[in-house]
Amino acid sequence: MSMWIQAQQLQGEALHQMQALYGQHFPIEVRHYLAQWIETQLWDSVELDNPSEEAKAKRLLDSLVAELQRKAQLQGGEDGFLLKIKLGHYANQLKSTYDRCPLELVRCIKHILQSEQRLVQEATNVSSMDSLSQRHQQINQTFEELRLATQETENELRKLQHSQEYFIIQYQENLRIQAQLSSLASLPPTERTQRETTLQSKRATVEAWLTREASTLQKYRLDLSEQHQKTLNLLRKQQTLILDDELIQWKRRQQLAGNGGPHEGGLDVLQSWCEKLADLIWQNRQQIRRCEHLTQQLPLPGPMEELLSKLNADITDIISALVTSTFIIEKQPPQVLKTQTKFAATVRLLVGGKLNVHMNPPQVKAVIVSEQQAKALLKNESTHSESSGEILNNNCVMEYHQATGTLSAHFRNMSLKRIKRSDRRGAESVTEEKFTVLFESQFSVGGNELVFNVKTLSLPVVVIVHGSQDNNATATVLWDNAFAEPGRVPFIVPDKVLWPQLCEALNMKYKAEMHSGRGLTEDNLVFLAQKAFTSSSNNPEDYHNMTISWAQFNRESLPGRNFTFWQWFDGVVELMKKHLKPHWNDGAILGFVNKQQAQDMLLSKPNGTFLLRFSDSEIGGITIAWVAENPNKSGERLVWNLLPYTTKDFSIRSLADRISDLNHLLFLYPDRPKDEVFAKYYTPPLCTFTTPNPEPSGGASSFMDQTASPSVGHPNSFGVYPPMGDAMLDADGDFDLEDTMDVARHVEELLRRPMANQWSNQQP
């Protein structure tokens, strides 16, 4: 989410402070309509106290004015007429205000962006911390209520026990009186009558007390059962909050982390809560069992036996749910799993320490199961674990770490030896088939009082046998992680999602792979939408309600291509991740620009201006587009595109060095001298040579004059271009190296030659 979108959500005093940042010096409308552009410029790279940086600031000002003018020209219709005039006015106003002091513009915008970031961060921190604090406060408050309620029922239970013991004593006394009355028959009548009257009176008193006390005991028992029922309801509510909200949220964060989202966070707080729950549930269960024992010891008429039986069953269900739900996967196995490759996973029982499970550490077993088998397991249709493959080293004993109180099983050297695939449906490929690793164990608590069989399923796993299947498998995983709903039937995901939802997933993945806060801009996402939907609209609003299907994402090839939308995007990610990450983070690569857009952008710039864009025709390719004079037609300027560079090329020579080789490339779009951007990445020369037949000075036009034709391919290792004719252009207007030279082989050949011979064939 862009900073401006978040800034618009500010409220109260923070909103007033944000609005006060703007005025005639920088209209808020400019911030609004150029939000994405403003946030992607390198304002921080300008040193405000260095006068020599004024040229850089001037280029930023000119770019800002040009972008405003471009935005104005895009407005059409009745609604856009006034906006077109207003944006044009602001462009002229900013040009007039800052043309002589461009550093002040940079200072102004830096201040605005920093202030917005601070306001948004403060609001976000307060909001999230308030929300988090309130939830945690509520949970802790409920634990205190449960503690007090449990203590109260413990006290009441002791009172009941004392009362019952006294009742039994009195009951025994009544039986003794009865026995004494029975023994009076052997006494003389006078003595018998006297003793009988006394004993009968005493018996009547005791029996009256017993009758009253029996009613009191019954009331005590009913009241205590009522209190236990209230405690159980509160325990159930607290457990639902912790397991169905907090733990499910943690699992969702864990799943999104698989797509590059933030780390799911630790389990310490959750374990602390679950241990408190286990402790309170166990205490209440023991109290209910003692109540049952008292009832059996002194049966009284009434519904107590049924009530206590139900309470016992309910609290056993509660603790069973707690134990089975807190058997979780702390470290997931890889979601793209290659056969015959080692992998690891960690399983944890959050209540293991509290329930003393570690006294007899259980063993955990891992098996791989299919989607259908996983469904059957969750429906309890399968009592034994069927397997869809064989995992080596799949048994592990849980270990207790006393310092942290954690009980975990660390699978460190598992390996999938073989996999059994099911029959595929329709167009489904092997990389769309989902499996899951099932972890299961059995253990007892309370001295074998309760025995638990616990199972937990990993996130969906796609099994591959070759690295070439990795990108399609990753697509299946990304779609599942992004769009799975909590509590779903394994492993159902929607076949279609809204385009903005997919944008969020792609941006999350891209930022994570770049290790950068610089994600995909609105313009980048419009470019991707145009590619996905074969559309020409530049308006982001046109795509907000559009849906994209799984087939469009990674089953059907793009029009005129032999690869899917995802395969193209993943190729870009892999290229950037391996070779071009620093240049993306520096803002040097526009990337998501098509050939026509590149031409429109460059033709308004001086000769020698170039940009870097991702190839439309080749997976994982990036090309250089630049503007230069047409040597065959005086006064005409053309935009040229080199055939794409790929990972293979950059494994031989870096992008920065290749750009350094190309002397006709002068300014990175819009107008940054190339050495200012790329010099820090140039490879220092090992030695210095005087190049025979040096390229004439004078920039692009001089370069063009020395060639037989304006069509050029990749340069050789010293920046010298072989001449080529117009026939060398491919169907897309790129330069076809198959008809020229293979640069990679040429460079490698040069590097292998003895130093003395490297120049032998290049003498004038």
PAFIKOL-425940 format. One record per residue (C-alpha): x, y, z. Coordinates in Angstrom, 1 decimal. Each point is the difference from the previous one (the first is absolute). Layout:
BEGIN
       x       y       z
       X       Y       Z
...
***
This chain:
BEGIN
       x       y       z
     0.0     0.0     0.0
     1.4     3.4    -1.0
     0.9     2.6     2.6
    -2.6     2.4    -1.5
    -2.8    -2.6     0.3
     0.9    -0.4     3.7
     0.3     3.7     0.5
    -3.6     0.5    -1.3
    -1.2    -2.3     2.8
     1.3     2.3     2.7
    -2.5     1.5     2.4
    -0.3     2.9     2.4
     3.1     1.9     0.9
     2.2    -2.2    -2.2
    -2.1     0.8    -3.1
     0.2     3.8     0.8
     3.8    -0.3     0.3
     0.2    -1.8    -3.3
    -2.2     2.6    -1.8
     2.2     2.8     1.4
     3.0    -1.4    -1.9
    -1.5     1.2    -3.2
    -0.7     3.4    -1.6
     1.1     2.2    -2.9
     3.6    -1.2     0.5
    -1.2    -3.5    -0.8
    -3.7    -0.6    -0.7
    -1.7    -3.0     1.5
    -1.5    -0.8    -3.4
     3.5    -0.6    -1.4
     0.7    -2.5     2.9
    -3.3    -1.8    -0.7
     0.3    -0.4    -3.8
     3.7    -0.8     0.0
     0.0    -2.0     3.2
     1.7    -3.2    -1.4
     2.5     2.0    -2.1
     1.0     2.2     2.9
     0.5    -2.9     2.4
     2.3    -1.9    -2.5
     2.4     2.9    -0.6
     3.4     0.1     1.7
    -0.4     3.2     2.0
     2.3    -1.2     2.7
     2.9    -0.4    -2.5
     0.2     3.8    -0.2
     2.3     1.7     2.5
    -1.8     3.2     0.8
     3.1     1.8     1.4
     2.2    -0.8    -3.0
    -0.3     2.6    -2.8
     1.3    -2.4    -2.5
    -3.2    -2.1     0.4
    -2.0     2.8    -1.5
     0.1    -1.6    -3.5
    -1.4    -3.2     1.4
    -2.8     2.0     1.8
    -0.7     1.8    -3.3
    -0.5    -3.3    -1.8
    -2.5    -1.0     2.7
    -1.8     3.2    -0.4
    -0.2    -0.3    -3.8
    -1.1    -3.6     0.4
    -2.8     1.0     2.4
    -1.2     2.7    -2.4
     0.1    -2.4    -2.9
    -1.9    -2.6     2.0
    -2.7     2.6     0.9
    -0.3     1.0    -3.6
    -0.3    -3.6    -1.1
    -2.7    -0.6     2.6
    -1.8     3.1    -1.2
     0.0    -1.3    -3.6
    -1.6    -3.3     1.1
    -3.1     1.8     1.3
    -2.9    -0.1    -2.4
    -3.8     0.6    -0.1
    -2.0     2.5     1.9
     1.2    -1.2     3.4
     3.6     0.2    -1.0
     0.0     3.4    -1.6
     0.3     2.1     3.1
     2.5    -2.4     1.5
     2.1     0.2    -3.2
     0.1     3.8     0.4
     0.8    -0.1     3.7
     2.9    -2.5    -0.4
     1.5     2.0    -2.8
    -0.2     3.1     2.2
     1.7    -1.8     2.9
     2.8    -1.1    -2.4
     0.7     3.6    -1.1
    -0.3     1.2     3.6
     2.6    -2.5     1.3
     2.3     0.7    -2.9
    -0.2     3.7     0.7
     0.5    -0.4     3.8
     2.9    -2.4     0.1
     1.8     0.4    -3.3
     2.7     2.2     1.6
     0.1    -1.9     3.3
    -0.7    -3.7    -0.8
     1.6    -1.2     3.2
    -2.9     1.7     1.9
    -2.5    -2.1    -1.9
     1.9    -3.2     1.1
     0.2     1.4     3.6
    -3.8     0.7    -0.1
    -0.9    -3.5    -1.3
     2.4    -1.8     2.3
    -1.6     1.9     3.0
    -3.5    -0.9    -1.2
     0.8    -3.7    -0.5
     1.8    -0.3     3.3
    -2.8     1.7     1.8
    -2.6    -2.2    -1.6
     1.9    -3.1     0.9
     0.4     1.1     3.6
    -3.8     0.8     0.3
    -1.0    -3.3    -1.7
     2.5    -1.9     2.2
    -1.2     1.6     3.2
    -3.7    -0.6    -1.0
     0.7    -3.6    -1.0
     2.1    -0.7     3.1
    -2.7     1.5     2.3
    -2.8    -1.8    -1.9
     1.7    -3.4    -0.2
     1.5     0.3     3.5
    -3.4     1.1     1.4
    -1.7    -2.9    -1.7
     2.7    -2.5     1.0
     0.0     1.4     3.5
    -3.7    -0.2     0.3
    -0.1    -3.6    -1.2
     2.8    -1.0     2.3
    -1.5     1.9     2.9
    -3.3    -1.7    -0.6
     1.6    -3.4     0.0
     2.1     0.7     3.1
    -3.1     1.4     1.8
    -2.0    -3.2    -0.9
     2.9    -2.1     1.4
    -0.3     1.9     3.3
    -3.7    -0.6     0.1
     0.5    -3.7    -0.7
     2.7    -0.1     2.7
    -2.3     1.5     2.6
    -2.9    -2.1    -1.1
     2.1    -3.2     0.3
     1.3     1.1     3.4
    -3.6     0.6     1.1
    -1.3    -3.4    -1.1
     3.0    -1.6     1.7
    -0.9     1.8     3.3
    -3.7    -1.0    -0.4
     1.0    -3.6    -0.8
     2.0    -0.2     3.2
    -2.9     1.4     2.0
    -2.3    -2.6    -1.7
     2.5    -2.7     0.9
     0.1     1.1     3.7
    -3.7     0.2     0.2
    -0.4    -3.4    -1.6
     2.5    -1.5     2.4
    -1.9     1.5     3.0
    -3.3    -1.3    -1.5
     1.4    -3.5    -0.3
     1.2     0.3     3.7
    -3.6     1.0     1.0
    -1.4    -2.7    -2.2
     2.2    -2.6     1.8
    -1.2     1.5     3.3
    -3.6    -0.6    -1.1
     0.8    -3.6    -0.8
     1.6    -0.4     3.4
    -3.2     1.3     1.7
    -2.0    -2.4    -2.1
     2.2    -2.9     1.2
    -0.4     1.2     3.6
    -3.8     0.0    -0.4
     0.0    -3.5    -1.4
     2.0    -1.2     3.0
    -2.5     1.3     2.6
    -2.2    -3.1    -0.4
     2.2    -1.9     2.5
    -0.4     2.7     2.8
    -2.7     0.1     2.7
    -3.2     1.9    -1.1
     0.6     3.0     2.3
     3.6     0.5    -1.0
    -0.8    -0.7    -3.6
    -2.8     2.6    -0.1
     2.2     2.7     1.5
     3.0    -0.8    -2.3
    -2.3    -0.3    -3.0
    -1.5     3.4     0.5
     3.4     1.6     0.2
     1.4    -1.8    -3.1
    -3.1     0.7    -2.1
     0.2     3.7     0.8
     3.6     0.0    -0.9
    -0.7    -2.0    -3.2
    -2.7     2.4    -1.0
     2.4     3.0     0.5
     2.7    -1.7    -2.1
    -2.4    -1.1    -2.7
    -1.5     3.5    -0.3
     3.6     1.4    -0.3
     0.9    -2.7    -2.6
    -3.1     0.9    -2.0
     0.8     3.7     0.0
     3.7    -0.6    -0.7
    -0.8    -2.4    -2.9
    -2.0     2.8    -1.7
     2.9     2.4     0.8
     2.6    -2.4    -1.4
    -2.1    -0.5    -3.2
    -0.3     3.8    -0.4
     3.8     0.3     0.5
     0.6    -2.6    -2.6
    -2.4     1.6    -2.5
     1.5     3.5     0.7
     3.5    -1.3    -0.6
    -1.1    -1.7    -3.2
    -1.5     3.2    -1.1
     3.3     1.8     0.7
     2.0    -2.6    -1.8
    -2.4     0.4    -3.0
     0.7     3.7    -0.1
     3.7    -0.5     0.3
    -0.1    -2.6    -2.9
    -1.9     2.5    -2.2
     2.6     2.7     0.7
     2.8    -2.5    -0.6
    -1.6    -1.0    -3.3
    -0.4     3.7    -1.0
     3.6     0.7     0.9
     1.3    -3.1    -1.8
    -2.0     1.0    -3.1
     1.6     3.5     0.1
     3.5    -1.4     0.3
    -0.3    -3.0    -2.4
    -2.5     1.3    -2.6
     1.2     3.5    -0.1
     3.6     0.5     1.2
     1.4    -3.4    -1.1
    -1.8     0.0    -3.3
     1.3     3.5    -0.7
     3.5    -1.3     0.8
    -0.5    -2.8    -2.5
    -1.3     2.4    -2.6
     3.1     2.2     0.5
     2.1    -3.2    -0.4
    -1.7    -0.8    -3.2
     0.4     3.6    -1.4
     3.7    -0.1     1.0
     0.3    -2.8    -2.6
    -0.9     2.7    -2.6
     2.5     2.5     1.5
    -2.2     1.5     2.7
     1.3     1.1     3.4
     1.3    -2.8     2.3
    -2.8    -1.6     1.9
     1.6     0.9     3.3
     0.9    -2.1     3.0
    -2.2    -2.4     1.9
     1.0     1.0     3.6
    -3.1     2.0     0.7
    -2.4    -2.6    -1.5
     1.8    -2.8     1.9
    -0.4     2.0     3.3
    -3.7     0.4    -0.6
    -0.5    -3.6    -1.0
     1.9    -1.2     3.1
    -2.2     2.2     2.2
    -3.1    -1.5    -1.7
     1.3    -3.5     0.5
     0.8     0.7     3.7
    -3.5     1.5     0.7
    -1.8    -2.7    -2.0
     1.9    -2.8     1.8
    -0.8     1.6     3.4
    -3.7     0.2    -0.8
     0.0    -3.5    -1.3
     1.5    -1.3     3.2
    -2.5     1.9     2.1
    -2.9    -1.5    -2.0
     1.4    -3.5     0.5
     0.2     0.7     3.7
    -3.6     1.1    -0.1
    -0.9    -3.3    -1.7
     1.9    -1.9     2.8
    -1.9     1.9     2.7
    -3.3    -0.8    -1.7
     0.9    -3.7    -0.3
     1.1     0.0     3.7
    -3.3     1.5     1.1
    -2.8    -0.6    -2.5
    -2.9     2.5     0.4
    -3.2     0.1    -1.9
     0.2     2.5    -3.0
     1.6     0.6    -3.4
     3.6     0.4     1.2
     1.4    -3.2    -1.6
    -1.2     1.0    -3.5
     1.1     3.7     0.5
     3.5    -1.0     1.1
     0.3    -2.6    -2.8
    -0.9     2.7    -2.6
     2.5     2.4     1.6
     2.7    -2.6    -0.1
    -0.7    -0.8    -3.7
     0.0     3.8    -0.9
     3.3     0.8     1.7
     1.6    -3.1    -1.5
    -1.1     1.3    -3.4
     1.5     3.4     0.8
     3.4    -1.4     1.0
     0.0    -2.4    -3.0
    -0.7     3.0    -2.4
     2.9     1.9     1.7
     2.5    -2.8    -0.3
    -0.9    -1.0    -3.6
     0.0     3.7    -1.1
     3.3     0.9     1.5
     1.9    -2.8    -1.8
     1.3     2.3    -2.7
     2.7     0.3    -2.6
     2.4     2.7     1.1
     2.2    -0.3    -3.1
    -1.8    -1.1    -3.1
     1.6    -2.4    -2.5
     0.8     1.7    -3.4
    -3.2     0.4    -2.0
     1.8    -0.8    -3.2
     1.5    -3.4     0.8
     2.5    -1.7    -2.3
     0.4    -3.7     0.3
     3.3    -1.4     1.2
     0.8     3.3     1.7
     0.4     0.5     3.7
    -2.5     2.2     1.8
    -0.8     0.9     3.6
    -3.0     0.9     2.2
    -0.8     0.6     3.7
    -3.1    -1.0     1.9
    -0.9     1.4     3.4
    -2.5    -0.9     2.7
    -0.8     3.3     1.7
    -1.4    -1.6     3.2
     2.5    -2.9     0.1
     2.0     1.5     2.9
    -3.0     0.9     2.1
    -1.7    -3.4    -0.3
     3.3    -1.8     0.7
     0.0    -1.8    -3.3
     3.8     0.4     0.0
     0.2    -2.5     2.8
    -0.5    -2.7    -2.6
     1.0     1.8    -3.3
    -2.2    -1.2    -2.8
     1.1    -0.8    -3.5
    -1.2     1.9    -3.1
    -0.4    -1.6    -3.4
    -0.2     1.9    -3.3
    -1.7    -1.4    -3.1
    -0.9     1.7    -3.3
    -3.7    -0.2    -1.0
    -2.1     1.2    -3.0
    -2.7     2.6     0.0
    -2.7    -2.7     0.1
     1.7    -1.8     2.8
     0.2     3.3     2.0
    -3.7     0.6    -0.5
    -0.8    -3.5     1.2
     2.2     0.5     3.1
    -1.8     3.2     1.0
    -3.4    -1.7    -0.5
     1.2    -2.9     2.2
    -0.7    -2.3    -2.9
     3.5    -1.4     0.3
     1.1    -1.5     3.3
     3.5    -1.0    -1.2
     2.5     2.2    -1.9
     0.1    -1.0    -3.6
     3.1     1.3    -1.8
     0.5     1.4    -3.5
     3.8    -0.5     0.1
     2.9    -0.9     2.0
     1.9     2.4     2.3
     3.4    -1.1     1.3
     1.0     0.9     3.6
    -3.7     0.7     0.8
     0.0    -0.8     3.7
     1.2     2.3     2.8
    -0.3     0.0     3.8
    -1.2     3.3     1.5
     2.6     1.8     2.2
    -0.7     2.2     3.0
     1.9     3.2     0.4
    -0.2     0.9     3.6
     1.3     3.6    -0.4
    -2.9     0.9    -2.4
    -2.5    -2.6     1.2
    -0.5    -1.2    -3.6
    -0.7    -3.5    -1.2
     1.0    -0.4    -3.6
     1.0    -2.6    -2.7
     2.6     1.2    -2.4
     0.1    -1.9    -3.3
     3.3     0.9    -1.5
     0.8    -2.5    -2.7
    -3.3    -1.1    -1.6
     0.1    -0.9    -3.7
    -2.9    -0.9    -2.3
     1.1    -3.2    -1.7
    -3.0    -0.5    -2.2
    -3.5     1.5    -0.6
    -3.2    -1.7    -1.2
    -2.1     2.4    -2.1
    -3.7    -0.2    -0.5
    -1.9     0.2    -3.2
     0.0     3.6    -1.2
    -3.2     1.9    -0.9
    -0.4     1.7    -3.4
     2.8     2.4    -0.8
     1.6    -0.3     3.5
     3.8    -0.6    -0.1
     2.2    -1.7     2.5
     1.1     3.3     1.4
    -3.7     0.8     0.9
    -0.3    -3.2     2.1
     0.1     0.7     3.7
     1.3    -2.2     2.7
     0.5     0.6     3.7
     2.4    -1.4     2.7
    -2.0    -1.6     2.8
     1.6     0.0     3.4
    -1.5    -2.3     2.6
     0.7    -1.2     3.5
    -1.6    -1.6     3.1
     0.6     0.7     3.7
    -1.8     0.0     3.3
    -0.5     2.5     2.8
    -0.9    -0.4     3.7
     1.6    -3.4     0.4
    -1.7    -1.5    -3.0
    -3.3     1.5     1.1
    -0.5     1.6    -3.5
     1.6    -1.3    -3.2
     0.3     2.3    -3.0
     0.5    -0.8    -3.7
     1.1     3.2    -1.6
     0.4     0.9    -3.6
     0.9     3.2    -1.9
     0.3     0.8    -3.7
     2.7     2.1    -1.6
    -0.8     2.8    -2.5
    -0.6    -1.4    -3.5
     3.1    -1.5    -1.6
     0.6    -0.3    -3.8
     2.4    -2.9    -0.8
     2.4     0.4    -2.9
     2.6    -2.3    -1.4
     2.0     2.6    -2.1
     1.0     3.6     0.5
    -1.8     1.0    -3.2
    -3.3    -0.6     1.8
     0.8     2.5     2.7
    -1.6     3.1    -1.4
    -3.3    -1.7    -0.7
     0.0    -1.6     3.4
     0.7     3.4     1.6
    -3.0     1.4    -1.8
    -2.2    -2.6     1.6
     1.4     0.7     3.4
    -0.3     3.8    -0.3
    -3.6    -0.2    -1.1
    -0.9    -2.4     2.9
     1.9     2.0     2.6
    -1.6     3.3    -1.1
    -3.6    -1.1    -0.4
    -0.6    -2.9     2.4
    -2.7     0.6     2.6
     0.3    -1.1     3.6
    -1.8    -3.3     0.7
    -0.2    -1.0    -3.7
    -0.4    -3.5    -1.2
     3.5    -1.1    -1.2
     1.1     1.7    -2.2
    -2.8     2.0    -1.6
     0.8     3.4    -1.3
    -2.1     2.3    -2.3
     0.5    -0.4    -3.7
    -0.3     3.7    -0.5
     1.0     3.0     2.1
    -0.2     3.8    -0.4
     3.0     1.5    -1.8
     0.9     2.2     3.1
     0.2    -3.1     2.1
     2.6    -1.6    -2.4
     1.8     3.4    -0.1
     0.5    -0.2     3.7
     1.4    -3.5    -0.2
     2.3     0.8    -2.8
     1.3     3.2     1.7
     0.6    -2.0     3.2
     2.0    -2.6    -1.9
     1.9     2.6    -1.9
     1.0     2.1     3.0
     1.1    -3.1     1.9
     2.2    -1.2    -2.9
     1.5     3.5    -0.4
     0.6     0.4     3.8
    -1.3     3.5    -0.5
    -2.8     2.3     1.0
    -0.2     1.0    -3.6
    -2.8    -2.1    -1.4
    -2.1     0.2    -3.1
    -1.4     3.4    -0.7
    -3.5     0.7    -1.3
     1.5     0.5    -3.5
     1.8    -3.4     0.3
    -3.3    -1.6     0.9
    -1.8     1.6    -2.9
     2.7    -1.4    -2.3
    -0.6    -3.5     1.5
    -3.7     0.4    -0.4
     0.4     0.9    -3.6
     2.1    -3.1    -0.5
    -2.4    -2.3     2.0
    -3.2     1.3    -1.7
     1.4     0.9    -3.4
    -1.2     3.6     0.6
     1.2     3.4    -1.1
    -1.6     2.0     2.8
     2.4     2.1     2.1
    -2.7     0.8     2.6
     0.5    -2.1     3.2
    -3.7     0.4     0.9
    -0.9    -2.1    -3.1
     1.5    -3.1     1.7
    -1.3     0.4     3.5
    -3.1    -2.1    -0.5
     1.5    -2.4    -2.5
     0.6    -3.6     1.0
     2.9    -2.3    -1.1
    -0.3    -3.7    -0.1
     2.5    -2.7     0.8
     0.1    -0.9    -3.7
     0.9     3.6    -1.0
     2.6     0.0     2.7
     1.9    -3.1    -0.8
    -1.7    -2.4    -2.3
    -0.7     1.8    -3.2
     2.9     1.6    -2.0
     0.0     3.7    -0.6
    -1.2     1.0    -3.5
     2.7    -0.6    -2.5
     2.4    -1.5     2.6
     0.9    -3.5     1.2
    -0.1     0.9     3.7
    -2.5     1.0     2.6
    -0.5     3.3     1.9
     1.6    -1.5     3.1
     2.9    -1.6    -1.9
     0.9     3.5    -1.4
    -0.3     1.7     3.4
     2.0    -2.8     1.8
     2.7     0.4    -2.7
     0.3     3.7     0.9
     0.1    -0.8     3.7
     2.8    -2.6    -0.5
     2.1     2.3    -2.2
    -0.3     2.9     2.4
     0.6    -2.2     3.0
     3.2    -1.5    -1.4
     1.6     2.9    -1.8
    -1.9     3.4     0.1
    -1.3     0.4     3.6
     2.3     3.0     0.8
    -1.0     1.8    -3.2
    -3.7    -0.4     0.7
     0.4     1.2     3.6
     1.9     3.0    -1.4
    -2.9     0.9    -2.3
     2.2    -0.6    -3.1
    -2.3    -2.6    -1.6
    -3.5     1.1    -1.2
    -0.5    -3.6    -1.2
    -3.8    -0.1    -0.4
    -0.2     2.1    -3.2
    -1.0    -1.3    -3.4
     1.7     0.8    -3.3
    -2.4     2.7    -1.0
     0.1     1.7     3.4
     3.8     0.0    -0.1
    -0.1     1.6    -3.5
    -2.4     2.7     1.2
     2.1     0.7     3.1
     3.4     0.1    -1.8
    -0.9     2.0    -3.1
    -0.5     3.1     2.1
     3.5    -0.3     1.5
     3.5     0.8    -1.3
     1.9    -2.5    -2.1
     1.8    -2.6     2.2
    -2.9    -0.2     2.5
    -0.8    -3.6     0.9
    -2.1    -2.1     2.2
    -0.1    -3.6     1.2
    -3.2    -1.9    -0.6
    -1.0    -3.7     0.3
    -0.3    -1.9    -3.2
    -3.5    -0.8    -1.2
     1.1    -2.9    -2.1
     2.5    -1.8     2.2
    -0.4    -1.4     3.5
     2.5     1.5     2.3
     1.4     2.5    -2.5
     0.8     3.7     0.4
     0.7     2.3    -2.9
     1.6     3.5    -0.5
    -2.1     2.5    -2.0
     1.7     3.2    -1.0
    -0.6     2.9    -2.3
     2.5     1.0    -2.8
     0.1     1.7    -3.4
    -1.0    -2.1    -3.1
     3.3     0.0    -2.0
    -2.0    -0.9    -3.2
    -2.4     3.0     0.3
     1.2     3.4     1.1
    -2.0     1.6     2.8
    -1.8    -3.2     0.9
     0.4    -1.5     3.4
    -0.7    -3.7     0.8
    -0.3    -2.1     3.2
     2.1    -3.1    -0.1
    -0.4    -3.2     2.1
     2.8    -2.4     0.7
    -0.9    -3.7     0.0
    -0.7    -0.9     3.6
     2.7    -0.9     2.5
    -0.7    -3.0     2.2
     1.5    -1.7     3.0
     2.5    -1.7    -2.3
     1.3     3.3    -1.2
     0.3     1.5     3.5
     1.8    -3.0     1.2
     2.8     1.0    -2.4
    -0.1     3.8     0.3
    -2.1     2.2     2.3
    -2.7     2.5    -1.1
     2.0     2.9     1.3
     3.1    -1.0    -2.0
    -2.0    -0.6    -3.1
    -1.5     3.5     0.3
     3.5     1.4     0.5
     1.1    -1.8    -3.2
    -2.7     1.8    -2.0
     1.5     3.4    -0.5
    -3.0     1.3    -1.9
    -2.2    -0.4     3.1
     0.2     3.3     1.8
    -3.0     0.6     2.3
    -2.2    -2.4     1.9
    -3.6     1.1    -0.5
    -1.0     2.7     0.7
     3.3     1.8     0.1
     2.4    -1.6     2.5
     3.6    -0.3    -1.2
     0.7    -3.7    -0.2
     3.2     0.1     2.0
    -1.9     1.7     2.8
    -2.3    -3.0     0.2
     2.3    -3.0    -0.9
     3.6     1.0     0.7
    -0.1    -1.5     3.5
    -0.7    -3.4    -1.6
     2.7     0.1    -2.7
     2.6    -2.7     0.2
     3.4     1.6     0.5
     2.4    -0.7    -2.9
     2.7    -2.5     0.7
     2.4     1.8    -2.4
    -0.2     2.9    -2.6
     0.2    -0.4    -3.7
    -0.1     2.5    -2.9
    -2.8    -1.4    -2.0
     0.7    -0.2    -3.7
    -2.5     1.8    -2.2
    -1.6     1.8     2.9
    -3.5     1.1    -0.4
    -0.3     3.6    -1.1
    -1.1     2.5     2.6
    -3.2     1.9    -0.4
    -2.7    -2.3     1.4
    -2.7    -1.9    -1.9
     0.2     1.8    -3.3
     3.8    -0.5    -0.3
    -0.6    -3.6     0.9
    -2.6    -0.4    -2.6
     2.3     1.6    -2.7
     2.6    -2.6     0.5
    -2.3    -2.9    -0.7
    -1.1    -1.2    -3.3
    -3.7     0.0     1.2
    -1.9     1.4     3.0
    -1.0    -3.6     1.0
     2.3    -1.3     2.8
     0.2    -3.1     2.1
     1.7    -0.6     3.3
     3.5     1.5     0.3
     3.0    -2.1     0.4
     2.0     0.0     3.3
     1.6     3.4    -0.9
    -3.1     1.8    -1.1
     0.7    -0.3    -3.8
    -3.1    -0.7    -2.0
    -0.1    -2.2    -3.1
    -1.7     1.6    -3.0
    -3.3    -1.4    -1.0
    -2.6     0.7    -2.7
    -3.7     0.6     0.4
    -0.7    -3.7    -0.7
     1.4    -0.8     3.4
    -3.1     1.4     1.7
    -2.4    -2.7     1.3
    -3.8     0.1    -0.3
    -0.3     2.1     3.2
     2.6     2.5    -1.0
     2.7    -1.5     2.3
     3.5    -0.9    -1.2
     0.4    -3.7    -0.8
     3.3    -1.2     1.3
    -0.3    -3.3    -1.8
     0.9     1.9    -3.2
     2.8     2.0     1.6
     2.3    -1.2     2.8
    -0.6    -1.9     3.2
     1.3     2.5     2.5
     0.4    -2.5     2.8
     2.2    -2.3    -2.0
     1.9     2.9    -1.4
     0.9     1.3     3.4
     0.9    -3.4     1.3
     2.2    -0.6    -3.0
     1.8     3.3     0.5
     0.6    -0.7     3.7
     1.5    -3.4    -0.9
     2.5     1.4    -2.5
     3.6     0.8     1.0
     0.3     3.7     0.8
     2.4     0.7    -2.9
    -2.4    -1.5    -2.6
    -3.1     1.9     1.2
     0.8     2.9    -2.3
     1.6    -1.9    -2.9
    -3.1    -0.1    -2.1
    -1.0     3.6     0.8
     2.9     1.9    -1.4
    -0.9     2.8    -2.3
***
